[in-house]
Amino acid sequence: MNRTNSTKRLRQRGMTLIEVLVAILIFSFGLVGLVALQARALQYSTSAEDTNRAALLASEAAALMTLNDTLSLSTSAYQAWQARVATPASGGLPNGAGTISTASGTATLSITWRAPNAASGAANADNKYVTHFKLVK
């Protein structure tokens, strides 16, 4: 009986080490997944913040139009608005550009930008926010 117990122990030698290594491997995959999830969440958060800034900039231009009671901005106001859109330090967007066009009583405000970490030729690298504004009198 004593010999059977020692034979069982010899056959099971090292099994605990293999179990620990497999557990560490599974845990490592979980950690890598969490890090990737955090990176993706940060990317989506930045994208949402940029879209919100584009909406605020378009709203600012529409407010100027309402204030002036016209669908166009003066040249100086338009250039100042475009400079603000293109300057991230002053509430603008990275690589931002803003345009305003009018047709048949409606102003179309378009703002495009590209995130700094987006590749220039990649699909969906450029973001665009478009809104239409109609002055009601």
C-alpha positions as CSV (number, residue, x, y, z in Angstrom):
1,M,0.0,0.0,0.0
2,N,2.8,2.4,0.7
3,R,4.3,1.7,-2.7
4,T,1.1,2.6,-4.5
5,N,0.9,6.0,-2.8
6,S,4.5,6.9,-3.7
7,T,3.8,5.8,-7.4
8,K,0.8,8.1,-7.5
9,R,2.8,11.0,-6.2
10,L,5.5,10.5,-8.8
11,R,3.0,10.5,-11.6
12,Q,1.4,13.7,-10.4
13,R,4.6,15.6,-9.9
14,G,4.7,18.8,-11.9
15,M,0.9,19.0,-12.5
16,T,0.5,21.9,-10.2
17,L,3.1,23.9,-12.1
18,I,1.4,23.2,-15.4
19,E,-2.0,24.3,-13.9
20,V,-0.4,27.5,-12.6
21,L,1.2,28.3,-16.0
22,V,-2.1,27.8,-17.8
23,A,-3.9,30.0,-15.2
24,I,-1.3,32.7,-15.8
25,L,-1.7,32.4,-19.5
26,I,-5.5,32.8,-19.3
27,F,-5.1,35.8,-16.9
28,S,-2.6,37.4,-19.3
29,F,-5.1,37.2,-22.2
30,G,-7.7,38.8,-20.0
31,L,-5.3,41.7,-19.1
32,V,-4.4,42.2,-22.8
33,G,-8.1,42.3,-23.6
34,L,-8.8,44.9,-20.9
35,V,-5.9,47.1,-22.1
36,A,-7.3,47.0,-25.7
37,L,-10.8,47.8,-24.4
38,Q,-9.4,50.8,-22.5
39,A,-7.6,52.1,-25.6
40,R,-10.7,51.7,-27.8
41,A,-12.8,53.5,-25.2
42,L,-10.4,56.4,-25.1
43,Q,-10.5,56.6,-28.9
44,Y,-14.3,56.7,-28.9
45,S,-14.3,59.3,-26.2
46,T,-12.0,61.6,-28.2
47,S,-14.1,61.1,-31.3
48,A,-17.3,62.1,-29.4
49,E,-15.6,65.1,-27.9
50,D,-14.5,66.3,-31.4
51,T,-18.0,65.8,-32.8
52,N,-19.4,67.8,-29.9
53,R,-16.9,70.6,-30.6
54,A,-17.9,70.6,-34.3
55,A,-21.6,71.0,-33.3
56,L,-20.7,73.9,-31.0
57,L,-18.7,75.6,-33.7
58,A,-21.6,75.2,-36.2
59,S,-24.0,76.5,-33.6
60,E,-21.8,79.5,-33.0
61,A,-21.9,80.4,-36.7
62,A,-25.7,79.9,-36.8
63,A,-26.0,82.2,-33.8
64,L,-24.0,84.9,-35.6
65,M,-26.3,84.6,-38.5
66,T,-29.3,84.9,-36.3
67,L,-27.8,87.9,-34.6
68,N,-27.2,89.6,-37.9
69,D,-30.6,88.5,-39.3
70,T,-28.9,87.2,-42.5
71,L,-27.8,83.8,-43.9
72,S,-24.3,85.1,-44.5
73,L,-21.5,86.3,-42.4
74,S,-19.3,89.3,-43.0
75,T,-15.9,88.5,-44.5
76,S,-14.1,89.2,-41.2
77,A,-16.5,87.2,-39.1
78,Y,-16.3,84.3,-41.6
79,Q,-12.5,84.3,-41.6
80,A,-12.4,84.5,-37.8
81,W,-14.9,81.6,-37.5
82,Q,-12.7,79.5,-40.0
83,A,-9.6,80.3,-38.0
84,R,-11.3,79.2,-34.8
85,V,-12.4,75.9,-36.4
86,A,-8.8,75.3,-37.5
87,T,-7.2,76.1,-34.2
88,P,-7.5,73.3,-31.6
89,A,-6.0,75.5,-28.9
90,S,-8.9,77.9,-29.1
91,G,-11.7,75.3,-29.1
92,G,-11.3,74.2,-32.7
93,L,-10.5,70.9,-34.2
94,P,-7.3,69.2,-35.3
95,N,-6.8,69.7,-39.0
96,G,-10.2,71.4,-39.0
97,A,-11.8,73.3,-41.9
98,G,-15.2,75.0,-41.9
99,T,-17.3,76.2,-44.8
100,I,-20.7,77.9,-45.1
101,S,-22.7,77.8,-48.3
102,T,-26.2,79.2,-48.9
103,A,-28.8,78.1,-51.4
104,S,-32.6,78.7,-51.6
105,G,-32.9,80.3,-48.2
106,T,-30.9,77.6,-46.3
107,A,-27.3,77.8,-45.0
108,T,-25.3,74.6,-45.0
109,L,-22.5,74.6,-42.4
110,S,-19.9,71.9,-42.9
111,I,-17.0,71.2,-40.6
112,T,-14.4,68.6,-41.5
113,W,-11.4,67.4,-39.4
114,R,-8.9,64.6,-39.1
115,A,-7.7,63.2,-35.8
116,P,-4.0,63.6,-35.3
117,N,-3.4,59.9,-34.9
118,A,-5.4,58.9,-38.0
119,A,-3.5,58.0,-41.1
120,S,-4.0,60.4,-44.0
121,G,-5.0,57.9,-46.6
122,A,-7.0,55.5,-44.3
123,A,-10.7,54.9,-44.8
124,N,-12.8,57.0,-42.4
125,A,-9.8,59.2,-41.5
126,D,-11.7,62.4,-42.2
127,N,-14.7,63.3,-40.0
128,K,-17.5,65.6,-41.2
129,Y,-20.2,67.4,-39.4
130,V,-22.9,69.0,-41.6
131,T,-25.9,71.0,-40.4
132,H,-28.5,73.1,-42.2
133,F,-29.8,76.4,-40.9
134,K,-32.8,78.3,-42.1
135,L,-33.5,81.8,-40.8
136,V,-37.2,82.2,-39.8
137,K,-38.5,85.7,-39.7
